[in-house]
Structures are given as structure tokens and as C-alpha cells.
Amino acid sequence: MKAVVLDGYTLNPGDLSWESLKELVNLTVYDRTSEEDVLERIGDCEIVITNKTQITKEIIEKAPNIKYIGVLATGYNVVDIEAARKRNIPVTNVPKYSTSSVAQLVFALILEICHHVGAHSEAVKNGQWSNCKDFCFWNYPLIELDDKTLGIIGFGSIGQKVASIALSFGMKVLAYDRTVNKKLEHNSLKFVSLDELYKKSDIITLHVPLNDETECMINKNTIQKMKDGAIIINTARGGLIVEQDLYEALESNKIYGAGVDVALSEPINANSPLLKAKNIFITPHIAWAPKEARIRLMNTAVNNVKAFLDQEYKNVVNGVKQ
């Protein structure tokens, strides 16, 4: 079968290999594909693999040879899965490949806010310690995590991994999820309502998908429910937060600090208010990207294609199984 990868660069900028996929199909790989080139590059391919390139209803209708669409990510909102279902085209994703990596970045952001490691290191290199009258100094408040409360919105595999790390720091965990699993509760971990989570958490971290229910869930009204001086972490989707409202909360000190790995538009809009906010750390959507995670992603994506060719259908998200 002929197959195309429309935007393979972020998964494999050169440190991985497409060979295992090439052993299965006649493969063409593009680093990036613009909207106007999607149809041409799909051509007569039967297998289409995408990361962030949109596969719309119009594309699906105008590319009659497509038999399979694979998404190189866990989220699959880049594909019109209903249009694919009507054409009996299975759409697959890659779940849980980045659980540990995302949880790790959550705490990298939290610890940076708590210690400002980068800024203190630069201060030392600039001579501030050498010229200090005392044996130590600090330019920002230093925050200890022990006995702080971490509110986790979305308690799937990533949320649970974040909780396990938080507990190792001696934190208390409040969790919110549509599915409450009482078996996971203990003295330091409780399921609560969103309002209670907002009210009691010292740090809030987001781990939910972007949909009609969650879009703009962190806004002026919900921020007002939070503790003064709370910290917000977002490694999920930029659209969960109203950026202007977070900017204003940071500027007014209602929110002490924030760490975000995602933005409303990506790459981040040069006019985003978050770029002007104080005490915010912004990383360029890298939570998923450690090599170990990308290897897992690649292996699962290849196995998804192999399963399709063998008519086994793994990780199908739109219900097509034949």
C-alpha cells in the first residue's frame, strides 16, 4: 500500500528512523505540509499519517483512495472522525506514550516557579554571589512543596502519574474527574468537586482534553474562586485557559505564578498577553518530546499500521473495525 506522512519532522527531526514503517508500506515522508498542499500530497495514497496537519471532511471526500488515517498523537481533533467513519475509514491514535514525560515537565515547571533556578544561576554567573556580603542570597521567594495541596483536573494516566510524584514530595492531592474512582483515595488523595479544588489548591494542573465542556475553563470567574497566590500549570491544551484573564491575574498577583507548555495558537501568537505576563514560564509544547517518548510513539504508530494491514485494528478512535 502507498502511505504518506504529512508532517513527520517533530516526531523525527533526524534522531529516529522511519525504516520499520517503510518495511510495511510504500512510504513518502514530508517534514511539513501546508493546508493547500494536503490533497496533492495525499494523492492516491491509501494510508495517511498526520500529527497536526488537518484532515477535514473536505479532504476526506476529495481523496477517495484513503483507507486508513493514523494520528501521531493522543489527541485526534485534527481529523474529522465522523466524516472518516461515514467512509468506513479507521482513525487511530497513540495513547499513553508520553505519560511520564508530561508528568516530568509538570514538575519541572512547578520547581522552576518555586526556586527560579535559571534566574538564580544567571545571577551567580553575573557576579551577584561573588559580590554578596552574605554566604547566600535569593532574588525570589522560595517555596517548599511539602504539605502543599496540588489540584489535578483530569485524573487519567497523566493525572495519576502527576499525583504519584506529588505524593513523593509530601504534597496533598485533590483530584477532579468525570469518573470518580474511590479505590484510588487515601489520606493524602481525595476526589472533590471543581469548586472545592479551586478553593483549596495551592497549585492547579490541567490534564483534560479540549472540548466544549473544558474550553476556557480557566477564566476570570474560576480564577476568582482560587486561593490568592495560587499557581497554575497547563501542559494539556492552550484553549483550556483564557490567556487575557490569566495575564490579568498574574499582573494583579491573584495568581502568583504559572507554567504553560501550550498556547491558544501554536506556535504562540507574538501578541499573546502571556508573553508580557510576569512570573510565567512558557515552554514550546515540549512535554511530549523526550526521545524515549517519541520512540514509544513511533513504535505504536507503526504497530497501528501493521494491525490495520493484518485487519486487527488497534487504537481505533472512531469505531471503524472492518
Secondary structure, 3 states (H helix, E strand, C coil): CEEEECCCCCCCCCCCCCHHHHCCCEEEECCCCCHHHHHHHHCCCCEEEECCCCECHHHHHHCCCCCEEEECCCCCCCECHHHHHHCCCCEECCCCCCHHHHHHHHHHHHHHHHHCHHHHHHHHHCCCCCCCCCCCCCCCCCCCCCCCEEEEECCCHHHHHHHHHHHHCCCEEEEECCCCCHHHCECCEEECCHHHHHHHCCEEEECCCCCCCCCCCECHHHHHCCCCCEEEEECCCHHHECHHHHHHHHHCCCEEEEEECCCCCCCCCCCCHHHHCCCEEECCCCCCCCHHHHHHHHHHHHHHHHHHHCCCCCCECCCCCC
